[in-house]
Amino acid sequence: MVVEHKDRLTRFGFRYLDTVLKSQGRAIEVVNQAENDQEDLMADLTAMRYSFTARLDGQRRAKRTTEMVLRALEAGESEGEQATG
């Protein structure tokens, strides 16, 4: 079995799964071995933080855009009322 990262196969218990497969004459080949587990964990945490930050920034941008459109529509309606009034 070939996996890119061992945590893509299983987050916990990789050694147990590896032992079971070896007892059956099979093996797991991890293509991208991390230098150490801490480095891999830090990369995961950084990726999660980046993802959540991008999502929040997108939500804030959408909210500002919606508010700007509503103000423009309200301003257009009030101008239309003044012209007809």
N, C-alpha and C positions, 0 to 999 in steps of 0.2 A: 504494500500500500504506500503510495507517495502522497505527501501533504506538503504544502508550502511552509506552514508554521505549525508547530505541535499544538498550539492552543486553538487552531482552527479545527482540529480533530476533536479535541476535548479540552475543556478549560481546566478540569481537575482530573486526577487519576490517570494521567498519561502512562506512567510507569506500570500500573496494573494492566492496562490494555496491551502495552508492549509485551509484558510477561506472558499474558494469555496467548497472544499471537505467536510468540517465539515457541511456546510449548506445542503449538500446532504446526511448527515449521514455517511460519510466516514472519514477515518483518515489516516495520514501519520505517520508511525513508523520509526524513525531514530535510527538505531542500534548503530552507533558509534558517539555519541555526543562529540563534542570538548568542552574542558573546557571553552574556549572563542573563539570568531571569529578570534582574532589576532593570536592565536596559530595555528589555522587551516590555515590561510593565510600564516604564516611563513613556515609551512610544505609544502604548495603548491609551494612557491617560491624556497625553498631549493630543492625540487624535480625537478623543471624546470631547475634550475641552474646546477644541477648534470647531467641532461639529455643533455643539450647543451654542457657542458664541455666534457662529454664522446664522443659526436659526433665530436667535434673539434679535440680532441686527436686522434680519429680514423682516421679522414681525414689526419692529419699530419703524422701519422704512415704509412698510405697507400701511401702518397706522397713520403716519405723517402724510402719505400720499392721499389716503382716504379723507383725512381732515381738510387737506388743501382743496380737493375736488368739491367737498361739501360746502366750503366757504365760497368757492367760485360759483357754485350753483345758487347759493343763497344770495350772493351779491347780484347775480344775473336776474333773479326773481324780483329783488327789491328795485332794481333799475327799471324792470318792465312795469312794475306797479306805479312808479313815479311818472313814467312816460304816458301811461294811460290815465293817470289820475288827475 
